Amino acid sequence: MQASRARLFKEYKEVQREKVADPDIQLVCDDSNIFKWTALIKGPSETPFEGGVFQLAFSVPEQYPLQPPQVRFLTKIFHPNVHFKTGEICLDILKNAWSPAWTLQSVCRAIIALMAHPEPDSPLNCDSGNLLRSGDVRGYQSMAKMYTRLAAMPKKG
Amino acid sequence: MEFQSTAPMEEKTSSSSSDDTNPCPICLGPIIQPSYLDKCFHKFCYNCIVQWTKVVSGKHSCTLSSIKCPLCKTESSSIIHGLDGHYFQRHYVDRDFQDSFILSKAHKYRLQCYYTEPGFLDDIFNVKRYWKLRKYLQANQWLEVWLKRELQALIQEKDVDIIMHHLLGLINSFCSRNEPRYQTETPELKRERFSRRILDAAKPFLSARADRFVLELELFLVSGLNIEAYDSVYLQRLGWNEPVMPSVAIKEDLGLKPVIPYLYIFEYDPDDGD
């Protein structure tokens, strides 16, 4: 408990220092609970998520960093490895391949990388995975783009 | 000219390697009790990497023999820690951390002796006289306890009984037996034969330290002293006899060890050729 607090506090200070270095990620700690964080990440360019801003919710366990944080998308996203309803993310480093050397910031970077490089063979969103697996890249991209517009971009008017 | 161009490079690397502002990758704090994985030599706090090893092995039903480095995923089989320029300690991943053997002060002092120049006690303990006067015929009753501590320090394991009894058997049979065919042997030859035999027996367990071990063993036998007296002579000569090493501590470490007879061990002795 004490160790996870100390480490999260270190990460908090690091985030304040690195704010300018990585403009694609904005990590914010809950005002009253250091175990709850939210992040705003920019959709990577040259993907259907470009131009969108996606919100992530972090729930950090007390055993952190020996246990990975739980992360889910709060913003709706059409992606093979993200559950369409719950926002759950299928990413190895958040499960078996977790290493305590990861930080919340680097987890965000891994999620951005996952957005750019989906893994259709381990899908949480079967519709999205099947489009990619059947080779319908265009279909996948237009669906993903539509949901990015609907959910991840500021509404006009 | 070439020297001038390499000098600043060297300076740069040395300053970056001594840079201790690198935090522990696990707690992100300053490194407490620096520890290294044995393959990639990435550095962590001792507690952090031990905790992580426990978490990883807790996920597997069978005991792991190696652990992936949190930074580079290289598989390492042990954690190296307690490095102080003279000696270090090692935790193997496949062993329970509670059961692992922690070196006592007396063990550490013995281990440090292996980094000194041999022969600095030769004027106190007369090795030649020992062989000439056949003093080896008198058994040294403290040899067993001394051997045990020595092996524990060198192998860094608690249970060294098998190796100890193996060596003890060799030494005792060599010293007590006065075979007719060696009756005419000169003391020098006898000494050489002794060294060779012990070296052969110790090498598989002590590898590079076996040679020095033979010298240390001989020295202890020659001294004819008990462990306390031997230690105080040794420490005095080394200049380490500060009050941190009271004889009480040594007694505590060594005096209470039970003696378990392991005689059947010698039935299964591959080295017992003659």
Interface residues (C-beta under 8 A of the other chain):
Chain A: A3 A6 R7 K10 E11 E14 Q63 P65 L66 Q67 S99 P100 A101 T103
Chain B: P23 P25 I26 C27 L28 G29 C48 Q51 W52 V55 K68 P70 L71 K73
